[in-house]
């Protein structure tokens, strides 16, 4: 792996047996693309990539009692992912999103409304240990019912590390959801476009400007940990006052669907599952994001080698 002169190479720690649980709250849906239909939704994508890296992922979501819902449950079972947090609702359909890609492989989304994941029922057994972390985003908080449900989970899971993947999706990027999400976050992951919007800035594309914007954003929302993905430039991490920057490595982009979710999973798996330093976790995140951007869809088949690096499984 290339690394700057004079610095030791960043190595991927070994993949452990599942010993850390990370919950992923939010939408479960199907991405409808011109070339097919793919299982998606940021929480399921993140859960998938966590599970490939030796983390016990716990999706907390809802599907319809229909063919698409049953297929989601079947896929999770095939991946070896815990389904106890997936509710089946009789009166709401499974979610779908129409995704179109521009010339650069970037996705635009049109989400179906009034679907199962808009009403995620939660039941917490308080005697069970809380997950090490709980990941959530703003899209699933578009309805008040889910904001109440997430609040109940976080209250019951005292001590869980609250990770917000901002994931703004117009027209559901409403102030109520954003305000609620930020108020409940210990760490925020967002991309440079979302960062610029959140601080009302124009150009935050250079690493120096991204750092300045991240510090401003953190100060405004009383955060000490902010991670910013910047696509082909790399990613930055503000961690307890220190700033880390990881340059991107060349990647042949197929599409960017799910790359941000793989990035977040790579970060959390290294940091919490392998107890890597924040700097190493950031590098791990970038490599996973680049890997998925070079694949079709959000959940390509792969396994990790003994050093935790993703390796495609031949079809």
N, C-alpha and C positions, 0 to 999 in steps of 0.2 A: 504494500500500500504506500503510495507516495506520501512524503511528509516534509515539512520545511527543514532546510539544512540546519544542523546544530541542535535539533530537537529529536527526542526518541520517538519511534513510531508508535502510533496508538493501536494497541492490540485489542481484539475482541475477547472479552472474558468468556470462559466456558459456559455453555448452556446448562443450567441446573435442572434438577428435577423440580416439578411444581411445588413450591413451598410458600409462594406469595399469591394472594388473591387480589385482583383488581376488578372492581365493578364498573360497568359501562352503562350509564343510564341514557335512554333516549330512543330515537327512531329506528325502526326496522322496516326496510322497504326494498323494492326492486328498482334498479336503474334500467330504464328502457332506452337502449341505444340503437342507432341504425343497424348495427351488426348483431344485435341480440339483446337478451334480457339477463341482467346480472344481479345477484344478491348484493345489497348495499345498505347504506345508512352508516353514518360515522361511528356510532357505538358498536355495531356488528363488525365493521371493518377493523376497528381498533382491537376488539376482542379476538378476532381471527389472528391478527399479527402478534398479539401478546401470546396467544396459545402456541404459535409456531416457535416462540422464543422461550418456552418453558415456564410461562406464567399461567396460573389458573384464572381464566377470564370468566366473569359472571355478568352476562348481559341482563339488563333490567329493562324490559320493553313489552310491547303487546302486538299481536297479530290478529287478523281476522280468522274466524272459523271457516276457512275457505281453502281452495287448492293452493293459492300462493302462500297462505299462512302455514299450512301443513308442510309445504316444501321448505320454508325457512327452518322449521323445527327439524326436518329431516336433514338438511344441510348442516345445521349445528351439531346434530348427533354424529354425522359422518366426520366432522372435524374434531370430535371429542370435546366439545365445549358444553359446559353445564347449562341446562335449559330450565332450571327451576325458577328463574326469574322472568321467564317468558310467558305472559298470560295470553290465553285465547279468548277473544271476545266474539259473541254471536251476532251482535248488531252493528258491528263496524267492519268495513273491509280492510284487508291488508294494504299498507301504504305502497304507492308507486311514485316514481318521479321520471319525467321525460327529460333526458339529458342529451344535449347537442354539443358537438365539439367544433371549435374553430380551427383554423389552419395550423395553429401551434399546439393543438391537442388539449387546449384548455376547455373545461366543461361549463355549460350554462344549464340551469335546472328549472323545471316547472313542477312543483309539488302538488299532488292531490291533497285535498283538504277533508276534514271530518273523517279521519281514518283511525284505525285501531291505536296507533302509537300516540294519538292525541289524548288518550285516556288511559294512561298506564296505571293499573292498580298495584299498590304496594302492600306487602305484608311482611313485617319484620319480626323475626324471632329474636327477642332481645338477649336470650341466653347464648346465641351464636356469636362468635367473634366477628368484629367489624372487618371489612376488607381493608387491606393496607392502604388502598387509594380508591377514590371514586371519581370517574371521568364523566363529565357532562358537557353539553353545548347549549347554544341558545335556540337552535331550531326546534328542539323538542319542548322548549318552554314557551312556544307561541300561544298556548292556551293556559289559562289560570289553573286548570285541574292538574296539569303536570308540574306547575310550580309548587303547588301544595304537596303533591306526591314526593317530589325531590326534597322539599323541606322536611317532610316526615322522615325520609330515609336518613338524611344527614343528621337530624336530631337523634335518631336511634343509633346510628353508627358513630358514636362519640369517639373521636380520635382518628377517624379515617382522613387521609390527606385528600383535599378537595382540589381537583384539577379541572380547570375550565378550558375546553377547546372552543374558542369564541365562535368560529364557524358561521359567520354572518351570511344569511341566505335571503336576499330580497324576495318578496316583500315582507318577510317574516322577521326582519331584523328590527324589531320594535323596541322602544325605550324600556317598556316594562320588563321584557325578558332580559335585556342586556343589564339593566340595573340590578335585577334579582340575581343574575348569574355572577356578576362581579362582586356583589355583597357576600356571596357564599364561597368565594374562591381563595385558596391558598397559593395557587400558581395559575398563571394564564398562558396558554399557547395561542398564538395568532400569526397571521402572515403580514408581510410588510404593507399590503394594501389596507388591511383591516387596522393596522397600527396607525397609518396615516389618517384614516377616517376618525379613529377614536380620539386623536389629539388635534384634529382640524388642521393638519399639515398637508403640504403638497408633495414634494419630493423627499422620500426617505429611503432611497434606493442604495446609497453607498453604505458600507459598514459603519462608518463614523456617524452618519445621519441616523441610521437605524439604532445605534447605541444611544444617541441623544434622545431620540423619540421614545425608546423603551424606558429610559430613566424618567422622562417626563410623564409617561403613562403610568409607570409604577408609583411615582409620587402622588399623582392625582388620585389614585385608587388605593393607596396605602398597601401596596404589594411589595414584596421583597424578591419575588421570583417570577420572571417573565421570559418566555421563549418566543423568538421571532423567526419564522421560516421565510426565506427569501429566494426560493426557487433555484435558478441556475447560478445565483451568486453564493448561496450558502445559507447559514443560519447563525443567529446570535442568541446568547443566553445571559440574562442578568440574574445573578445568584448571590443573594446576601451582600450586595454592593459591588461584587466583582463582575466584570464583563468578559465573556468568552466568545470568540468568533471561529467558526469552522467553515472554510471555503468549500464550495461544491466541487465534486469531481465530475468529469465528462460523462454524460448519459445520453443515450439515444431514446428520446421520449416517444412513447406510443400514445399514452394519454395520461392525464394527471389525476384521474379519478382514484381516490383512495390514497394518493401519495402522502397527503398530510396526515392521514390516520396512521399509516405505516410509520411515518416520522415520529409521531407521538408515542406509538407503541414501542419503537426502538429506543426512545429516550427512557421511558418508564421501565422497560425490561432490564436495561443496563443499570439504571440508577437503583431501582428497588429490588430486582431479582438477583443481580450480580454484584450489587453494592459498589458499582463503579463510581468514579468521581464525576461531578457535573460536566467537566470538559470531555471526558471519555464518553459519557452518555450522550452528549451533543453530537459527537462524531458518529456514534452508532446510529443516532436518529437520522442524520443526513444520508448515511449509506443505505438505510432501509427505504427512505423516501425516494432516493435515486433508483433503487432496484425496482420498486413498484411502478414508478413513472415509465420505466422501460418495458413494462408488461401490459397485456390487455386486461382491463378491468381492475377492480379494487382488491381482489383476493386471489391472485394467481397461485397455482400450486407450487410449493417450495418447501424445503426443509433447511434447517440451520446445521452447519458443520460443527465440529468440536470447539471452534473458536467463536461460534455465534454468528457466522456470516451466512446470508441467505444464498441458497443454491437451488436453481429451478429443477423441478421434477419433469423429465421428458414426458410428453404426452404420448 
